[in-house]
């Protein structure tokens, strides 16, 4: 089914209205700033709800984020030990919001495969589904979304100013009279604040990009960068240049001049449009 084009669902500046639904049991609080910044690229977050058992001590870090980011907490008690009732509550709310016909898309924030069918159902209704989750997210949920973003890419990188103060690390004594070393030991950054190593460790998917260029190109072999990016997202929802160490697709392609050529062209309106083709 074609994506919704209901003009009544558009914001005052024609931005897409999105419902952001967060499974607090499967998302780390450290990503919320980057997450909402990423959502802003796709549209306006008209609804921001976060689900969890707010009576639990485990929600302490999330509670400090609620007012700051205007997140609406939805209480869901754990009816049975070891069972997660949050999923059902989120799914019910998503369906209720879907039938209001007020939204252009949904942002489902979780690494749980239980939301796979929900993503499929929302897309069947003509809505765009953006998924957000960790790299451990099952492939079925990733494939069920129009676009999937790994939350490891949204964590803030630790800086020298943010790093905790160093403390002396005593060296083991090597005999009577030996002095303990006072050389400072560099502390490890907290796991939630480390820059994801896999962002630059994944090999460039040359064949996938070549296929995208071929499908979007004209007779001369050139294709607009935008059409190539759209094709890549359609066939692989979790494709993201940041996984390969670059913020933009254009930067990623320029990093491999032996494989791809990138060219900026002027349009009749005075704007520059980037074109790309496979080299060789």
Beta strands, then each sheet from edge to edge (+ up, - down):
strand 1: 17-23
strand 2: 44-52
strand 3: 72-75
strand 4: 105-109
strand 5: 128-133
strand 6: 147-150
strand 7: 167-168
strand 8: 184-185
strand 9: 223-224
strand 10: 260-266
strand 11: 272-278
sheet 1: 3+ 2+ 1+ 4+ 5+ 6+
sheet 2: 7+ 8-
sheet 3: 9+ 11- 10+
end
